Amino acid sequence: MEKVNNPDPSTISQVPSIDVPQPSSESGDPLKYLGLVLATAVRHRASDIHFRAKNHPVVRIDSILRPLRQFPALTVTDMEVLSQKIMSPRHWEIFQRDYQVDLSFGLKGIGRVRVNAYYQRGTIGMALRVIQTQIPTPEELKLPPMINDFTRFERGLVLLTGATGSGKSTTLASLINEINFQFAKHIITIEDPVEFIFNENRCIISQRELGVDATTFAMSMKAALREDPDVILLGEMRDPETIETALTAAETGHLVLSTLHSPATAETVTRIISSFSPDAQPTIRSKLAQNLLAVVAQRLLPKADGEGRVVACEVMTVSQRVRELILDPLRVKEIADLVRKESTVEGMLSFDQHLFELCRSGEITEETALQHASSPTDLRLKLDGF
């Protein structure tokens, strides 16, 4: 490993680093070095870890990037050796062809790790995330109670939305595990890569990983319809073909849970429809109106005590009124107002209402609530008792 004494010139060098013991000579082995860094990241509850050639490792803790300057920087050669050690021959072949690859692996004493390896400025970089071995319950995640009710649905589409790193995968895993403990069903997960490993309880759970057990999300979804599923977890709705197949699965009597990158519940509807060509949109509107059950948009916010983060949610359940708005291209924008103004109707919850509840329960500060509110002025009045 290469010792770097000069400060990191990037902006993160201004953020206080985490003090850790100087790695021993074991760090000469990239895998042992990786284990040391990951163990430190887990101990400090980091959500993500970044490796780049000629740089110290960097961890993200409560949304803030912090360099681990007491760990030696990895050389260009170290990154190449480490990449080859954690990748299968298939992953290495994809990496050399596409200059990027997603994978996951298990590390003794740490658990499962999700990795995106990529090239930047001609050298290898990695973004890693340690996946919890123990899947948290909805109560442990402090999800609004109505979200747990979605596990009782027999058919339809439930979507989790939010930015990368907002906890969508953890929430989905929690809901799948609730089904696993409560009902006798066949659950199929289609992921890229597989993240949480489920221990079967009352359910049988088939976990398929793209590139290992399947080729594409769309093809896997079509095959799933012939595999006698009750519940399908689709890691991400990436393209129109996958979206349409997911809607077909929901339409034919299956519960489908998936994720989408969208900042709020109402925008999710627009995002799905606009991904199709204009001539296909009327059909998709109809399918979406009939089969979408709920959308949950979530964000992770810093706790008031500074110890970790808490999830803030917006929940849109699809009532008859929402269906009518989805079907009318001129009125679909009214869904956002419906969620915001009638959050107590049909089990809906607006971001601002949940922020208010989190603030009143002491989970977050008023400053955090106002910073993330859709309407800071209205929330300020509500907090002041008006």
Beta strands, then each sheet from edge to edge (+ up, - down):
strand 1: 48-52
strand 2: 58-61
strand 3: 64-67
strand 4: 100-107
strand 5: 111-120
strand 6: 123-131
strand 7: 156-161
strand 8: 186-191
strand 9: 204-209
strand 10: 231-234
strand 11: 255-260
strand 12: 292-302
strand 13: 309-317
sheet 1: 3+ 2- 1+ 6- 5+ 4-
sheet 2: 9+ 8+ 10+ 11+ 7+ 12+ 13-
end
